[in-house]
């Protein structure tokens, strides 16, 4: 996905991955110990954006940043079979969506 929609302060070029990552759990920070709160940073934001867009496009939907129900719709579409599977396994779904009956 190469189209990103940010309100402000975005860049027209790809970011560089950090040389090292902070490993552990996010924190709110603690002023008494001078511990700063965790910042996700651009790598996290772009990564999450791409992960979500990948699920949406895999489901055959066109990614629309203003539609807040697309991820749910995509998951439902991916998980919803296009055929009824019988208990005896009597038919097979082909990649093109058609199926073959078996006796």
Secondary structure, DSSP 8 states (H G I E B T S, - for coil): ------SSS--SS-----SS---S-----BGGGTB-----HHHHHHHHHHHHHHHHHHTT----TT-TTHHHHHHHHHHS-SS---TT--EEE-TTS-EEE--
